[in-house]
Amino acid sequence: MIDICVDEAYAFDYYAILEIKFQKGAISNSLLETLNNKISIQIGNKLFDTIINSLEYKNLYDANMNTFIAVEKAKTNEFTAKEVDMINYKRMIAKQELQKKYFTNPLKEVKIGYNI
């Protein structure tokens, strides 16, 4: 595996994605636990638990779940690409809110095509 440097909220975004995949039976719990450990080692268990139990993480998790559902519906033309894009944009907003609340540095990730 490759470890890379990412914004903290990006790491929690990835965690939410893996959590959804685990709940859907697509991955093993060991992948989720490995990421949990990697993040916790870097920011501390207390902050990790605070974030995981926060409204900001819930919003990020929900945004990821909505994106997952939208992509699935787009596969059968129930959602347009524009609708999926707007739902995914809400995910970016949730990521920014988590970053702002718990960390001092802003997100380095830039969403192209939007003024945020």
Backbone torsions as a table, in degrees:
resi	resn	phi	psi	omega
1	MET	NA	156.7	178.9
2	ILE	-112.1	127.1	172.9
3	ASP	-94.1	131.6	179.0
4	ILE	-128.3	158.6	177.0
5	CYS	-85.9	125.3	177.2
6	VAL	-137.5	161.0	173.1
7	ASP	-59.1	152.1	-178.6
8	GLU	-59.0	-45.0	-179.5
9	ALA	-65.2	-30.5	175.7
10	TYR	-62.7	-41.2	178.8
11	ALA	-63.8	-40.6	178.4
12	PHE	-71.6	-30.5	174.0
13	ASP	-62.1	-46.5	178.1
14	TYR	-63.0	-40.8	177.5
15	TYR	-59.5	-44.5	179.3
16	ALA	-61.9	-40.6	178.3
17	ILE	-61.9	-46.3	179.2
18	LEU	-65.7	-35.7	177.6
19	GLU	-61.5	-43.4	178.1
20	ILE	-63.8	-45.3	179.6
21	LYS	-62.7	-38.3	176.9
22	PHE	-63.7	-46.4	-178.9
23	GLN	-63.2	-27.5	178.7
24	LYS	-88.5	0.3	177.3
25	GLY	79.8	16.0	-176.9
26	ALA	-87.3	-21.5	179.0
27	ILE	-136.4	163.9	177.9
28	SER	-83.7	159.1	178.0
29	ASN	-63.3	-26.0	-177.2
30	SER	-63.0	-33.7	176.9
31	LEU	-65.6	-43.3	179.0
32	LEU	-65.3	-42.7	179.2
33	GLU	-65.0	-38.4	178.2
34	THR	-61.6	-45.4	178.9
35	LEU	-66.5	-41.3	176.2
36	ASN	-53.9	-48.7	-179.0
37	ASN	-64.2	-43.2	-179.3
38	LYS	-62.6	-42.9	179.4
39	ILE	-69.7	-45.5	-178.0
40	SER	-60.1	-40.4	178.9
41	ILE	-60.0	-36.6	-175.2
42	GLN	-83.5	-33.3	-176.4
43	ILE	-113.9	-8.3	-178.6
44	GLY	94.8	147.3	-178.1
45	ASN	-63.6	-38.9	-176.6
46	LYS	-63.6	-48.2	179.5
47	LEU	-66.4	-39.4	177.9
48	PHE	-57.5	-50.0	-178.9
49	ASP	-63.3	-39.3	178.1
50	THR	-59.6	-45.8	-178.4
51	ILE	-67.5	-46.8	-178.1
52	ILE	-59.5	-30.1	-179.0
53	ASN	-97.8	11.0	-176.0
54	SER	-91.1	161.3	174.0
55	LEU	-63.4	-36.8	-179.3
56	GLU	-63.4	-41.3	177.3
57	TYR	-68.5	-40.6	177.9
58	LYS	-58.4	-42.7	178.4
59	ASN	-63.8	-39.4	178.2
60	LEU	-67.5	-43.5	176.9
61	TYR	-59.2	-48.9	-179.9
62	ASP	-61.4	-39.6	178.2
63	ALA	-63.6	-39.2	176.7
64	ASN	-67.2	-40.7	178.3
65	MET	-63.9	-42.4	178.2
66	ASN	-64.1	-37.8	176.6
67	THR	-64.8	-44.3	178.6
68	PHE	-58.3	-47.0	179.9
69	ILE	-63.3	-42.7	-179.2
70	ALA	-63.1	-41.4	178.8
71	VAL	-64.2	-42.1	177.4
72	GLU	-60.9	-42.8	180.0
73	LYS	-69.7	-30.8	178.0
74	ALA	-66.3	-28.4	179.5
75	LYS	-62.8	-25.7	178.8
76	THR	-112.2	18.9	178.5
77	ASN	62.5	23.6	174.5
78	GLU	-78.4	-25.9	176.5
79	PHE	-124.3	144.6	175.1
80	THR	-84.7	166.2	176.0
81	ALA	-60.2	-38.4	179.1
82	LYS	-62.7	-41.8	178.7
83	GLU	-64.2	-42.4	177.7
84	VAL	-62.4	-43.2	-179.7
85	ASP	-60.9	-43.8	-179.7
86	MET	-66.5	-37.4	176.6
87	ILE	-66.3	-41.9	178.8
88	ASN	-67.3	-31.7	176.2
89	TYR	-61.3	-37.5	177.3
90	LYS	-63.2	-29.7	175.4
91	ARG	-63.6	-40.9	178.4
92	MET	-63.6	-40.8	178.6
93	ILE	-63.2	-43.4	178.7
94	ALA	-62.3	-38.9	178.0
95	LYS	-63.3	-43.5	179.0
96	GLN	-62.7	-41.3	-178.8
97	GLU	-64.5	-40.8	177.8
98	LEU	-64.3	-44.1	179.9
99	GLN	-60.6	-45.9	-178.6
100	LYS	-62.9	-40.0	-174.6
101	LYS	-72.3	-39.1	-169.4
102	TYR	-110.1	-9.9	-175.6
103	PHE	-137.1	150.2	-174.9
104	THR	-83.7	-24.8	-178.9
105	ASN	-88.9	142.6	177.9
106	PRO	-75.3	161.7	174.9
107	LEU	-61.0	137.5	174.9
108	LYS	-85.6	-23.6	-179.9
109	GLU	-65.9	135.9	178.8
110	VAL	-119.6	129.8	177.3
111	LYS	-87.0	114.4	-177.1
112	ILE	-76.1	134.0	177.1
113	GLY	96.3	4.6	-179.0
114	TYR	-132.4	150.8	173.6
115	ASN	-103.6	96.9	179.3
116	ILE	-129.5	NA	NA
